[in-house]
Amino acid sequence: MRRLTFRGRVVLWSVAVAATALTLFGAGAAWNLRRELVENLDQEIKENAAAFTAELDEQQREAPGQRATSEGFSAEDLPSFPYVEVRAGPRLLYRSQALGSKEVLSQQSQLRHGEFTLEGRRIRFRVFQHGGITFALGKDLRTVDEALSGLLRAYLITLPLVVCAVGAGGWLIASRAVAPIQKITRQAEKISASALAQRMPPPPAQDEIGRLTNVLNAMFDRLQRSFEQVTRFTSDASHELKTPLALMQAQVEDALEADSLAAEQRQLLSDLSDQCSRLSQIVDGLLLLSRADDRHLVQAQEPVDLVRLVRELMEDAEILAQPAELSLECDLADPVIAPGDRRLLARAVMNLIDNAIKHNRPRGRVTIAASASNNEAMLRIGNTGPGLAPDAAAHIFDRFYRGDSSHCNETPGHGLGLSIAREIARAHGGDVLLIHSDAECTEFHLILPLVRPALS
C-alpha cells in the first residue's frame, strides 16, 4: 500500500483536528443551549407556579377556614395550565386533562423536578408546595427540541463545508511549506560524483528550511573534499606505482634471458613477471578510473564504427578463447557509428569480450551483435556459462568485485573490467547494462549515442 505524502498527512491531520474540534464545539454548544433553554423553561414554570399559588390564595380568601377539597377546583378557577397535578397529601385534588392517567406526584416521590414522556412528547415539570397543597406544573419541551434540531441541521450542513475548506487550506499551506523542500530535493538529485561542485541555492530566510539548506551545503562541501582527496590519492598512487612496476618487470624479463638460470629460478622469475604484469594492469585500471571520477577521461571524440572496432579485436579474442575451445559468433552487418575516443571504446569492448570468455564453460560460445535504434548504438555481448547469483547481479559493476571467483584462482582477473567498461561508456554519454543472466547464458549491452551517416 502506497504511503501518504507529507502534504496528504498534513491535510488528513488538519481535517481530523478540525472535525474533532467542531464536533466537540457543537456538542458543547448543544449542551449549553439546552441548559439555557431548560433554565428559561424552569423560570416560566416558576412564574406560572406563582400565578397558581395566587389563585389558591384567592380561593382561600373567598372561603376562609374551608379545607381544600376537590370540589374547590374547577377549570374556570385555575389558570390555563396544560400540565398540572394537585394533591393534598396522598389524595389527588386535581389533574389536567392533558395528563390523562399519568401520575406526576405520588406519596413516595421526592423529586423536585424532572422530565417524562407523554404520548411521544417530552414534558418538563417542577414540584411546589403551598399551604399543605403539593402541585406539579409542567411545560412541553417541544421548543427546546426544535431549537436543538435546528442547531443539528445547521451543523450537518456547515460541518462538511468547513471540513472541506480546512482540507483545501491545509493542502495549500502544506504545498507552500513543502515547496522549498521539493526545490532542495530536485537540486540534491542533480548532485552526483560527476557534479559534486553543485550546491543548494542560498536560503532567503534563516528559518528551519534555511538551516537545512546550510547543513546540506556544508555536508556536500565535506563530501567533495573527501572525494577529491581519495581521487587525488588514487591518481597519485597509480602514477607513483607505474614506473617502479615497469622497472621491476623489465629487470625480471632481463633476468629471464640469462642462460645460467636453474629451472626453479626461471619458474620463480616467470611468476614474478606475471604478478608484475597483473599489478601493472590494476594500476592502469585505477588510473583510468581516477580520471573518470575526476571527469577527465574523454579528451577528444571522433566517429567510431563499432562493427569495425569489434572485427579488429576478434584476433585477440580468438587467442583468449582457444584454451577453453570457445566459439565466437558475430552478427555484424551494417556499420554502427558512435562518437567517442577510439582507444577507450576499444578497451571497453575488449573488457566485455574478455569477461564473456573468462566466465564461460568449456566449449561454450560467445555471441557479439551490433545494432542501431532510437538514436542509440548498441553492442550485445553474451556468453554461455553458469550465470550470476541474484545477490551478485547487484554488485557486478562494483570495483574489485568478483563474486565467488574472488575465493579461487580458476578465473583470472582483478574485478575492474566491468567497472572500467561502464565508466568509459558513461563518459561517452552511454552505459553498460546487465540484461539477462541465468544458468544458460549471460548478456551485457553496451549502449552509446548514435551517429547517423549523412545522406548523400
N, C-alpha and C positions, 0 to 999 in steps of 0.2 A: 504494500500500500504506500502510495506516494505521500511523503510528509508535507505538511503545510509550510508555505514560505513564511518569512518573518512578517510580511505585510498581512498575510492571511491570519496568522496568530494574533496580531495586534487588533485586527478587525473583530475576530471572534471574541477576544477578551473584552474589547470595548462594548460590543453588543451584549455580552453576558453581564458585564457590570452594570450597564445602563438598564437592561431589562430587569435585573435583580433589584437595583435601586428604585426604579419606577414601580415595580410590583410592591416592594416594601412601603414606598411612599403612598401608593394607592391604598394598600391595606390600612396603613396608619390614618390616612385621610378619611377612609370609610368608617373606621372605628371612632375617630374623633367626631365626624359628622353625626353618626348615630347617637353618640353620647350627648352631644349638644341638643339634637332633636328630641331625644328622650327626656332630657332635663327640661326643655321647654314644654314638652307634653306633661311632665310631672307638675310644672308650675301652673299649667292650665287646670290640671286636676285639683291642685290646692285651691285655686281661685273658685272653681266650681264647688269644692268642699266648703269654703267659707260661705258661699251663697246657700248651700244646702243646710248648714248649721243655722244660718239666719232664718231660713224657712222653718226649721224645727223650733227655734226660739219664738217665732211668730205664732206657731200653733200652740205653744205652751202659754203664751200670754192670752190667747183667746180662750183657752180652757185651763185656768190656773188650778193647780192641785190635782188635775186629772192625770192618771198614769197613761203613758203612751201605749196605745194598743194598735192593732192592725186597722181598726175602724177609723183611726185618726189620720190615716194616709189615703190619699187619692191622687190620680194622675193630674187633677187640676191644682192640687195643693203643692206638688213638687215641681221643681224646675225641670226643664226638658233635658233630662239626662238619659241617654240611650242605654247605658250600662250602670246600674246601681242596685245594690242589695243592702237592706237594712235589717238588723237583728237586735233584739233586746235579750242579751244572754244567748241561750241556745235557740230561742224562739224567733222564727222568721216573721218580720213585720211587713217587709215589702221587697219585691224583686221585680225589676223592669222586665217588660215583655220580651225585649231583645235577648235577655239572658236565657229565656226558656227554663229548662230544668237544671241549668248549670249552677252549681253551688260554688260561690266565691268564698263565702265565710263559713266556717264550721267551728264547733266548740273546741276542737283540737288545734285549729290553725293559729299559729303565732306569727304569720307573715305580716309585715308592714307594707310590702309592695311586691309586685310580681307580674308575670305575664302568663296568659293561657290562650289556647286556640279554640275559637268558636266558629263552627261552620266554615272552616278554611281561612278565617280572619284572625290575625294576632291582636289581642287586647291587652293593653297595659292598665293595671289597676293599682290603687293605693287604699290603705285601710285607715280609717279615722274613728275616733271615739268622742262622744259629746253627750254629757248628761245621762250616762247609763245606756246610751244608744251606740252601737257599733255599725258603721256603714262602710261599704266599699264603693268607690267611684272608678269607672274605667273609661279609657279612650281608645279608639281604633288606631292601630299603628300603620294604617294604610299610607298616610302621608310620609311616614318615615321610610317605609319600604319603597314607595315610589321615588323618593329622593335618592335612596341608595341604588335603586335600579337605574335611574338616570345617570348617576355617577359611574356605575359599572359600564353602561353603554358608552359613555364618553371615553372611558379608559380603554375599552376594547377597540374603539375607533382610532384614538390618538396613539396608543402604545405601539402598534406596528409602524405608524408613520414616524414616530420618534426614534424607534429602533433602527429603521431604515436610514433616517437622517444621521444617527450616530454611526452606523456602519459606513456610510459614504464619507462622513467626516473622518472616521478612523482610517479608512483607506487613503484619503487624501493626505492626512497627517503622516501616516506610515510611509507613503510614497515619497513625501518631501524629506522624511527622516532617513530613508534608505538610499535616496539618490546619491548623496556623497559616498556612501559605502559602495554602491554599484560602480561609481566612477573610479574609486580606488581599486575595485576588483578587476575592472577592464584594463586598467593600467598595469596592475600587477601581473595579469595574464600575458602581457607583452614582454615582461622581463624574463629572460632566459639566459642560458650560458652564452648564447651568441649576442645578447643585448643587455649585459649587466649594467651598462652605464645609464640606462633609463631610470628615471625616478618619478615619484608621485608629484603632481603639481603642488606648489606651496599652499597650505590651507588659508582660506580667507579669514578665519577666526580661530583663536586658540581655545577651542572647546574640546569635547571628547573626540570628535572626528579629527580635529586638527592635531591633537596629541597622538592619535592613532597613525596619522599620516607621518608625523615626525619620527615616531618609533619605527615604522616600516622603512622609511628612508635611511635611518641610521642602521637598521639591520641589513639592508641591501648594500650599504657602504662597507660594512664589515665583511659581508659575503664576497663582494667584489675584490676587496683587498686580499682575502684568503684565497680566492680562486686565482687571482693573478699571481700570488705568491707561489701557489702549487704549480701553475703553468710555467712560470719562470724557472722554478726548481727543476721540473721535468725536462724543459728545454735545455737548461744549462748542464744538467747532469748527463743528458744524452750527448750533447756536444763534447763534454769532457771525457766521456767513456768511449766515444767513437774512435779517436786517434789511438789511445792505448790498445784497444782491441784489435785495430787494424795492424799495429806493430806486432802484437803478440801473434796474430795469425800468420803474418809474414815471416816472423822468426821461426815459428813451428814448421811452416812449409819449407823454409830453408834447411831446417834440421832434418826433415824427412828426405831430402835429396842426398844426404850422406850415405855412402855405401857401407860404412862400418857399423851400422846400427843392427842390434840384435832384433829378433822377431818381436820380443816383448816390448822393447823400446819403441820400435816402429808402430806397434799397435797403440801404445800409450800416446805417442805423438799424434797419431791419426785421430784418436778420441779427443785429444785436446784441440785439434784443428776443427773437428765437428762442433765442439762446445763453443769455441770462439766464433765460428760461423753463426751458430744459433744465437749467441749473445749479441752479435752484430745485427742480426735481423730484429731482435727485440728492441735494441737501442734505436735502430732506424724506424721501427714502428712507433715507439714512444715519441721520437722527434716529430714524426708526421702528425701524430695525434695532438701533440702540444701546439703545433702550428694550426691545426684545425680548431682547437679550443681558443686560440688567440685570433681566429678568423683571418689567418694569413695563408691559408692552404692553397687556394687557387689564385695564381698571379695573372695569368692570361688565358684566354679561351679562343678556340677555333672550332670549326665544324669537324666533328669526328664521326666517321662511318663505323657504327658498332659491328656491322656484319664483317667488314674488312678487318676490324680490330680482332675479332674472335678468330678469324681464319689465320691471322698472323700468330696467334697464341696457341693454335692447335698443335704445332710441332712439340712445344714444351709440354702441353697437356698429354699428348700421346706417350711421351717419355715417362711422365709421372704415373700414367695408367698401366704401363706394361707390367710392373711387378705383380699386380693383382689381377692381371688379364681382363681389364675392364674394356668395354666397347664404348666409343664416343659416337653419339648420334646427334647430328646437327640439322636444323631446319632453318637454313639461312638463304633467303632468296633475294628480295629487293633490298636496296640499301636503306638503312635506318640511321639517320644522322642526328646527332645531339651536340650541342655546344659544350666545350669543356677543354680541360688540359689532357692531351692525349696520353701523356706518361702516367698521370694519376688514374685516368679511366682504365688504362691497361692494367694497372695494379689492382684496382677494384675488381675487374672482371676475372683476373687471374686468381685472386684470393677466393672468389666464389667457386671457380672451377676446381681449385686446389682443395677447398673444403668438401666439394662433392666427391672428389676422388678419395680423399682420406677417410671419409665416413661412408664407405660403401662396402658391399660384401664381395667376396672373391667372384670373379667372372660376372660381375654386375654390369650396369651401364650408367652412363652419364648423358643426359639429354640437354641440348642447348638450342634455343629458338629465339628469334628476334621478330618483333612486330611493332607496328606504329598505329595508334588510335587515340582519338580525343586529345590531340596535341601532346601526346606522351610517347616517348620511345621506351620500349620495354624489352628487356632481355630476361628470358626464363631459363633457369638452370636447375635441373632436377637430377636426383640420383636414387638408385635402389639402395636399400640399407635398413637397418633396424629402426630408424625413426628416432624421434626425440621424446623423452618423458614429458608429461604435462607440465611439471614444475620447471623443466629445463627450457621449454619454449619461451617462458617469460624472461629468461636471463641469457639467451643465446647471443645477444649483441653486447653483453657486458664485457668490459675489458678483462682479459686473463681468465674468462670463464670457459671451462672445457667440459663441464658435466662429469660423467663417470670417467671420461678419458683422463682426467687430471690425476686419477689414482693408479694409472698404469702407464707403461711405456709403449703399448702396442700402437697407438696412434700418435704420430709426431705432430709437433706444433706447439705454439705458446699462447693460444687463446686470444690473439689480437686480430686475426684475419678478417672475421666478420665485422668487428668494430671499425677497423680501418676502411673496409668496403663501404659501410654505412656512412662514415664521416665524409668520405670522398663524394658519395652520392649526394649527401645533404649540402656539401659545399658547392655542388653544381645545381642546386635547386631541386634535387630529386630525393630518392630514398631507396633503401633495400628492405624488403618485406619478406617475412616467412609466411608463405601462402598455405602450405599443406605439409603435414608430416604424420606418417603412420608406419605400420610395420612393412609396408610395401615400397613407399617412396617418400622423398622429401623434396620440396620445391621452393626455391627462392626467386624473387623478382627484383631485378634492378630497373628502377624507373627514373627516367631523365626527361627534361624538356625536349620537345621535338623541333627540329629544324626542317621545314618542308622545302623541297627543292623548288627553285624558281621556275616558273613556266616560260618556255622559250617562245 
